[in-house]
Amino acid sequence: VPERIGRPEGLRRARKRIAVKVSGEVTLSSGPDGDGLDPTDWPSFRALCHDALDEALDYLEGARDRPVWTPVPEETRTALNKPLPLEGEGPAAVRAAIVRHILPFATGNTHPRFFGWVHGTGTPGNLLADLYGSAMNANLGGRDHAPMYVERQVMAWCREIFSFPETSGGLLVVGTSAATLLAMAAARDAALGDRARKAGLQDRLHSLVGYASAEAHECVAKAFQVLGLGRSALRLVPVDERFRIDVAALRSMIAEDRRSGFEPFCVIGSAGTVNSAAVDPLAELATVCESEELWFHVDGAFGALAILSSAHESLLAGIERADSLAFDFHKWMHVQYDAGCVLVRDESTLRRAFGARPDYLMHAARGLAGGDLWPAEIGLDLSRGFRALRVWATLKEHGTRAIGAAIARNCDQATLLGRLVEQTADLELLAPVSLNIVCFRFRPSETEPVDLDQLNLDIVADVQESGIAAPSTTRIDGVIAIRVNLTNHRTRDEDLEILLDSVLEFGRRRIAPSSVPEGA
Ligand SMILES: *Cc1c(COP(=O)(O)O)cnc(C)c1O
């Protein structure tokens, strides 16, 4: 490495200019007031930001005191349907519009009774990370700067959490959908080798097939589609009575495909399915993959982090044998959106799939273009935001013990809710509670026959519109279920009772002979 030379004297002293000899007609202009898009009045901008910070903190401290969700009013729709601004209105107008039209009408996942889909709650602590992250505006495509070391630190911690080997690596991405796409690309290229990387699938020499349970998330089929393998190349394996992949069926499907001339290349296990949080027997899947020489991928979007709870980690045994793992920090680690992760057992598999170093991204032994691992070479994105700061800050502020304890509490709450459902007349549990999701329905015993699917869809909409709670719906064994997902560190046990009371209340109102439900 050539020796660094010191900074020129002129730069050491603030405001002292380097003398430039300008010839002829060239004049140096300082630009519009010298400072582009910066505030024209820093003191008032500063005051505005201080007030905004207080407003954001009030919003979080008072999370419990608002309705969970409020339908987006006409006024907001109008305010967000305006012509392209040619002249700016300044920062105060931006703040006023956010506070009036947007802030009160958000998804509601900051609320303790948000139980829909799989949403993380976020933490007040991440405001800090986002504030500084925004000030730095770092681009983590590569180069040598402290934010890169933050992401590397996060990946090293992930390796430790999941007991992955030293050769493992990966990167932070938008979420599990993106992580799954990268992992499947690595698996495909590992199966087909470099020749296929160039020719793609155009040589028609291969017919790769992969396997996941019928309960696997849609993002897996989507990845197969985008990678040109086709959705039908993802074989859906039946599940047992606890919604886990049937390993014997998997084995015979692999054998059958081989006999028919297909090339099995990977198996996708679910560590927490989206419908009922079922965890596939990961160790058994790892064994199948080892004996069949297949890539083993785990979709652990939310469930993988249950490894942080000592009461639940044994459910995930075998995850450490995966070739790749996709999971989210923005779900059960409550990192602010968005932050997902792809972790591969052998980092070179991602590099083989995505590594390229064009001239304009040349590395250097020193200077800003230094640093060994440029994430752009192991993934799809070149420009990348600093989501690693949020993850790092969450782990540093709370530690894995407190995060694991919050995860365990959610699982205990799911068990409790499942029991309450079983003990309540007119409620029916539709799936065993494996982790943190409870699927049930309102099923009144003493009434005229009703369309239970429509009734339960209506109840969920009623509960959401009341602002009391926000469960979502799915279908379990063909019937509509009220689905309660617990990835919420603010939920207290009493919130579950409030939810059940409102389900029963709306359900009974809807079947009462005299009732004329709103909107009917
Ligand atoms: C949420 C989820 C996904 C998709 O993750 P995103 O971060 O939303 O892209 C995939 N699989 C499972 C099991 C999920 O719960």
The ligand as an ORCA input file, in Angstrom:
! r2SCAN-3c Opt
* xyz 0 1
  C     -43.868    -12.372      5.850
  C     -43.464    -13.680      5.329
  C     -42.756    -13.791      4.121
  C     -42.461    -12.603      3.260
  O     -41.591    -11.723      3.928
  P     -41.517    -10.177      3.539
  O     -40.552     -9.615      4.501
  O     -42.914     -9.636      3.740
  O     -41.085    -10.092      2.126
  C     -42.327    -15.037      3.738
  N     -42.599    -16.133      4.466
  C     -43.294    -16.070      5.623
  C     -43.538    -17.324      6.398
  C     -43.765    -14.843      6.086
  O     -44.453    -14.762      7.230
*
